[in-house]
Amino acid sequence: MSEYDHNREAAEQLLHEYVQSESLIRHAVTVEAVMRHFASLFKEDVEEWGIIGLLHDIDFEMYPEEHCQKTRAILEPRQWPESYIRAIESHGYMLCSDVEPITNQEKVLYTIDELTGLISATALLRPSKSLFDLTVKSVKKKWKQKSFAEGVNREVIENGAAMVNMDLEYVIEQTIQGMRTVASEIGLEGNAEAGK
């Protein structure tokens, strides 16, 4: 029996131990929500997918040059399951990790991590500053503007959508849906009545 808890509460505690940046914490919460949403679409373990999403950038703030390389050193001594560690390592595939996404869980994390950034940036530009009236069309329009959110690796998102065998527009639509569940927490509720 492990002396460590591996539940949502333990994950959140660990996140705050390693991450101080408010924007990184918002990103973690965003990715968690989207992972939970996709887990329910795949009829898989919502809690596990969510925790992996929450912890996916656990080493980024302290070890930016070794992102995904330090995940194991942080999680293994606390006896986090191998599947969690591997999933987190795989989201940096061909960027900062050679762990290839194989499971649906890993492929989805790989795909939506960058995409949430593009969607957040697109929502913030809207008069409503809200996810609730954001459309796939708006996101696709900004996608084509290479100078917009240029830090977002669009190729990774496209590769991920292909890996998980889903149409890019469907992935964008479902990512928006997942993000809406935490809109108020991540500052993208805007005018709460918009689009409802």
Helices and strands as residue ranges (DSSP letters): H 8-18, H 22-42, H 46-55, G 64-66, H 71-75, G 76-78, H 82-90, H 104-125, H 136-144, H 154-163, H 168-180
